[in-house]
């Protein structure tokens, strides 16, 4: 399998902007990396490329969660 080169503009249709697409892809790649190799849906393929492919194709669903603010003292 030949790795495809993804540009940030490839992520815009799946994310609201290219920066969010790159951040979501990086987070997903870290999650895949935490799985044992035999449980990974991608096997030994390059995880960053697989994460970019998943988000650019619309296979990856995500939601934004607001960060909790610190309680006032």
N, CA, C and O of each residue as an XYZ file, in Angstrom:
292
protein
N       0.845     -1.186      0.000
C       0.000      0.000      0.000
C       0.884      1.242      0.000
O       1.779      1.379      0.835
N       0.630      2.129     -0.929
C       1.413      3.358     -1.009
C       0.717      4.436     -0.187
O      -0.497      4.614     -0.292
N       1.480      5.151      0.627
C       0.903      6.194      1.459
C       0.590      7.417      0.620
O       1.396      7.835     -0.212
N      -0.571      7.981      0.841
C      -0.992      9.189      0.156
C      -0.556     10.390      0.990
O      -0.483     10.308      2.216
N      -0.275     11.478      0.337
C       0.075     12.708      1.037
C      -1.198     13.531      1.185
O      -1.870     13.833      0.199
N      -1.522     13.890      2.418
C      -2.708     14.694      2.700
C      -2.286     16.116      3.012
O      -1.315     16.337      3.735
N      -3.001     17.065      2.480
C      -2.765     18.472      2.796
C      -3.861     18.917      3.759
O      -4.913     18.280      3.824
N      -3.640     19.983      4.497
C      -4.693     20.464      5.398
C      -5.998     20.797      4.662
O      -7.079     20.677      5.239
N      -5.906     21.205      3.422
C      -7.110     21.521      2.655
C      -7.941     20.273      2.374
O      -9.148     20.380      2.156
N      -7.315     19.078      2.373
C      -8.057     17.828      2.193
C      -8.997     17.562      3.362
O      -9.965     16.815      3.219
N      -8.725     18.162      4.510
C      -9.498     17.910      5.713
C     -10.666     18.863      5.891
O     -11.537     18.617      6.726
N     -10.702     19.948      5.122
C     -11.728     20.971      5.291
C     -13.147     20.429      5.081
O     -14.034     20.816      5.841
N     -13.419     19.558      4.100
C     -14.798     19.072      3.972
C     -15.295     18.297      5.199
O     -16.493     18.309      5.484
N     -14.417     17.637      5.914
C     -14.812     16.829      7.070
C     -14.744     17.597      8.385
O     -15.354     17.189      9.373
N     -14.017     18.690      8.404
C     -13.870     19.500      9.618
C     -14.215     20.938      9.266
O     -14.222     21.311      8.093
N     -14.499     21.736     10.270
C     -14.892     23.118      9.989
C     -13.733     23.960      9.454
O     -13.954     24.933      8.734
N     -12.508     23.590      9.803
C     -11.338     24.254      9.229
C     -10.149     23.298      9.250
O     -10.202     22.244      9.883
N      -9.091     23.667      8.562
C      -7.950     22.759      8.415
C      -7.227     22.506      9.734
O      -6.691     21.416      9.937
N      -7.201     23.476     10.623
C      -6.514     23.303     11.902
C      -7.241     22.284     12.776
O      -6.612     21.437     13.410
N      -8.557     22.373     12.803
C      -9.341     21.411     13.567
C      -9.176     20.013     12.979
O      -9.081     19.039     13.726
N      -9.142     19.900     11.667
C      -8.949     18.601     11.024
C      -7.628     17.964     11.396
O      -7.566     16.759     11.640
N      -6.578     18.750     11.440
C      -5.257     18.232     11.815
C      -5.244     17.824     13.291
O      -4.675     16.789     13.637
N      -5.862     18.622     14.159
C      -5.896     18.286     15.582
C      -6.690     17.009     15.847
O      -6.265     16.169     16.641
N      -7.832     16.859     15.193
C      -8.645     15.656     15.376
C      -7.894     14.434     14.851
O      -7.915     13.377     15.481
N      -7.234     14.572     13.708
C      -6.462     13.461     13.146
C      -5.329     13.048     14.083
O      -5.085     11.857     14.275
N      -4.644     14.020     14.663
C      -3.547     13.712     15.573
C      -4.054     13.000     16.820
O      -3.427     12.054     17.297
N      -5.184     13.453     17.345
C      -5.771     12.808     18.528
C      -6.174     11.368     18.206
O      -5.947     10.465     19.011
N      -6.768     11.153     17.038
C      -7.178      9.811     16.627
C      -5.958      8.907     16.436
O      -5.993      7.737     16.818
N      -4.891      9.431     15.857
C      -3.665      8.640     15.671
C      -3.082      8.228     17.020
O      -2.580      7.114     17.163
N      -3.144      9.123     18.015
C      -2.661      8.764     19.358
C      -3.517      7.662     19.970
O      -2.998      6.772     20.644
N      -4.825      7.718     19.737
C      -5.719      6.665     20.240
C      -5.405      5.333     19.572
O      -5.377      4.297     20.237
N      -5.168      5.350     18.258
C      -4.816      4.118     17.547
C      -3.482      3.569     18.030
O      -3.311      2.355     18.139
N      -2.550      4.446     18.317
C      -1.229      4.029     18.771
C      -1.293      3.366     20.146
O      -0.447      2.535     20.476
N      -2.288      3.731     20.941
C      -2.426      3.152     22.273
C      -2.963      1.722     22.218
O      -2.804      0.970     23.180
N      -3.596      1.337     21.103
C      -4.121     -0.022     20.962
C      -2.995     -1.005     20.700
O      -2.002     -0.651     20.063
N      -3.130     -2.225     21.178
C      -2.165     -3.252     20.784
C      -2.234     -3.453     19.265
O      -3.304     -3.310     18.672
N      -1.124     -3.778     18.644
C      -1.050     -3.881     17.189
C      -2.090     -4.838     16.622
O      -2.653     -4.576     15.560
N      -2.353     -5.942     17.312
C      -3.314     -6.907     16.788
C      -4.760     -6.413     16.902
O      -5.636     -6.943     16.220
N      -5.030     -5.410     17.749
C      -6.379     -4.855     17.871
C      -6.586     -3.626     17.007
O      -7.717     -3.161     16.864
N      -5.537     -3.096     16.438
C      -5.644     -1.913     15.603
C      -6.384     -2.249     14.321
O      -6.079     -3.256     13.682
N      -7.358     -1.422     13.929
C      -8.079     -1.707     12.683
C      -7.211     -1.536     11.437
O      -7.608     -1.946     10.346
N      -6.034     -0.937     11.590
C      -5.175     -0.667     10.447
C      -3.929     -1.541     10.400
O      -3.137     -1.426      9.465
N      -3.739     -2.406     11.382
C      -2.567     -3.267     11.374
C      -1.294     -2.468     11.551
O      -1.217     -1.592     12.413
N      -0.302     -2.767     10.742
C       1.002     -2.128     10.881
C       1.164     -0.911      9.970
O       2.269     -0.380      9.856
N       0.103     -0.463      9.326
C       0.198      0.707      8.458
C       0.498      1.955      9.280
O       0.307      1.965     10.496
N       0.962      2.994      8.622
C       1.327      4.230      9.297
C       0.075      4.892      9.877
O      -0.844      5.247      9.138
N       0.044      5.053     11.180
C      -1.167      5.496     11.868
C      -1.556      6.932     11.559
O      -2.744      7.243     11.474
N      -0.581      7.808     11.392
C      -0.934      9.192     11.078
C      -1.607      9.290      9.717
O      -2.566     10.043      9.552
N      -1.116      8.540      8.751
C      -1.724      8.546      7.425
C      -3.122      7.949      7.480
O      -4.039      8.455      6.833
N      -3.293      6.878      8.246
C      -4.599      6.245      8.377
C      -5.599      7.176      9.064
O      -6.772      7.206      8.692
N      -5.144      7.931     10.060
C      -6.024      8.875     10.746
C      -6.431     10.008      9.812
O      -7.589     10.427      9.818
N      -5.506     10.503      9.020
C      -5.841     11.547      8.048
C      -6.810     11.024      6.992
O      -7.716     11.742      6.570
N      -6.622      9.782      6.566
C      -7.528      9.179      5.591
C      -8.925      9.025      6.185
O      -9.922      9.263      5.502
N      -9.000      8.630      7.447
C     -10.293      8.415      8.095
C     -11.073      9.715      8.212
O     -12.279      9.735      7.968
N     -10.407     10.795      8.579
C     -11.142     12.055      8.728
C     -11.465     12.679      7.374
O     -12.546     13.244      7.208
N     -10.569     12.592      6.416
C     -10.833     13.221      5.118
C     -11.918     12.494      4.342
O     -12.592     13.101      3.511
N     -12.101     11.186      4.602
C     -13.144     10.430      3.905
C     -14.487     10.498      4.621
O     -15.494     10.033      4.087
N     -14.516     11.069      5.816
C     -15.763     11.174      6.560
C     -16.067      9.953      7.415
O     -17.153      9.866      7.987
N     -15.146      9.015      7.516
C     -15.357      7.818      8.336
C     -15.248      8.101      9.827
O     -15.792      7.358     10.644
N     -14.564      9.149     10.175
C     -14.323      9.477     11.574
C     -15.312     10.549     12.014
O     -15.360     11.638     11.440
N     -16.100     10.230     13.039
C     -17.015     11.206     13.610
C     -16.412     11.724     14.906
O     -15.802     10.963     15.658
N     -16.577     12.997     15.167
C     -16.037     13.604     16.382
C     -16.996     14.673     16.852
O     -17.867     15.128     16.111
N     -16.816     15.062     18.095
C     -17.598     16.180     18.636
C     -16.680     17.022     19.505
O     -15.741     16.514     20.117
N     -16.960     18.292     19.547
C     -16.166     19.203     20.370
C     -16.803     19.310     21.747
O     -18.020     19.435     21.875
N     -15.968     19.259     22.766
C     -16.433     19.362     24.139
C     -15.792     20.600     24.744
O     -14.576     20.777     24.687
N     -16.624     21.450     25.321
C     -16.077     22.655     25.950
C     -15.235     22.277     27.152
O     -15.580     21.378     27.919
N     -14.140     22.972     27.298
C     -13.256     22.755     28.439
C     -13.912     23.352     29.676
O     -14.423     24.472     29.640
N     -13.892     22.604     30.759
C     -14.462     23.115     32.013
C     -13.595     24.222     32.565
O     -12.367     24.127     32.554
N     -14.230     25.267     33.045
C     -13.463     26.348     33.650
C     -13.206     26.011     35.115
O     -13.966     25.274     35.743
N     -12.132     26.560     35.637
C     -11.766     26.323     37.036
C     -12.793     27.013     37.942
O     -13.261     28.107     37.627
N     -13.141     26.381     39.054
C     -14.095     27.015     39.970
C     -13.518     28.306     40.561
O     -12.331     28.390     40.877
N     -14.373     29.284     40.697
C     -13.950     30.589     41.284
C     -13.737     30.423     42.776
O     -14.467     29.694     43.448
N     -12.741     31.100     43.272
C     -12.442     31.021     44.715
C     -12.910     32.252     45.424
O     -12.745     32.365     46.638
